[in-house]
Amino acid sequence: MYKIKHKQDLLFCPGPVQVANNVWRAASKSMGHREQEFSKLIANLNDKFLQIYEVKNKSKYYSVIITGSGTAANETVLSSIVGTKHVLSLINGEFGERLYNISKVHNKYTHKLDFAWGEEINTAKVEQFLKSHKIGVITMAHHETSTGMLNSIEEIGNLAHKYKSQLFVDTVSSIPAEKIDIEKWHVTFCSTSSGKAISSLPGLGIIIGEKKVFEELKGQPVKIVYLNLYNLYHFSKTIMQTPNTPGVQLFYALDQALNNILKSGIEKWRQTIRERALMLRGGMHKLDLKFFIDERHMSSVLTTVIPPKNIT
């Protein structure tokens, strides 16, 4: 893990997070975004994201970077990939609900399955719904940041594969703190953000997806301009550029943050975050604090606690 030497306010939320000194320094670089150097940076970032997601068949996947938040990445996907297909949103917290609300704006046939906040997604109910409805796209949040709940992608991915649905997963606050196998778990697209567990500055949204599905978007009716996924993919894949002016300094900061993770080693990075979470929770046990959800279902990046009655 990196060290932060200069004095900063401490941040105790999933994002924005503490940022290493070398990330701050990287953000001080200036570069015209149409220069060859910036194109090389985009190519390097694509390769590094495939490493961060531990993709084995790198020729099958590609990453797209947007100047915007993780929600911008989510809206890019949901406004671009659906067409006339039906969408099923799995909801057990605020961010699963947000995926549903975004999809409703762009897609006429958007359905949802609601579960209580902090409750596991019931795969039997999901399968029952898939049996009786022809669903083209399933959406879910991996780490439901509103509760600290880590949802199982693998189980939903197996159902998506069985019923020939695409699976879109919000991994905005989970990668790389949590293990994600997008190949084995049949994930078509997933999103993340620069300012969460990646430990860079906020302001960039990232989408990882299957190249063949990116290509299938060509010629589809355009619903949105700035967040048009095929246009973003086409510019990046063909000329290593963005359609619009990007947050150049944020790209440099992101590159350094990914270098920090890869230099440390993804497993070690993940283990360090996990150990810190367990240490924090151990201290909370000693204070007799009660957790909002079962500790077995908590992510490594967030601990949710029920405050004592005398504390607001």
Sequence and secondary structure as in RCSB ss.txt:
>XXXX:A:sequence
MYKIKHKQDLLFCPGPVQVANNVWRAASKSMGHREQEFSKLIANLNDKFLQIYEVKNKSKYYSVIITGSGTAANE
TVLSSIVGTKHVLSLINGEFGERLYNISKVHNKYTHKLDFAWGEEINTAKVEQFLKSHKIGVITMAHHETSTGML
NSIEEIGNLAHKYKSQLFVDTVSSIPAEKIDIEKWHVTFCSTSSGKAISSLPGLGIIIGEKKVFEELKGQPVKIV
YLNLYNLYHFSKTIMQTPNTPGVQLFYALDQALNNILKSGIEKWRQTIRERALMLRGGMHKLDLKFFIDERHMSS
VLTTVIPPKNIT
>XXXX:A:secstr
     S      SSSS    HHHHHHTT    TTSHHHHHHHHHHHHHHHHHTT S GGGEEEEEEES HHHHHH
HHHHHS TT  EEEEESSHHHHHHHHHHHHH SSEEEEE  TT    HHHHHHHHHHS  SEEEEESEETTTTEE
  HHHHHHHHHHTT EEEEE TTTTTTS   TTTTT SEEEEETTSTT S S EEEEEEEHHHHHHTTTS    S
TT HHHHHHHHHHHS  SS   HHHHHHHHHHHHHHHHH HHHHHHHHHHHHHHHHHHHHHTT EESS GGGB S
S   EE  TT  
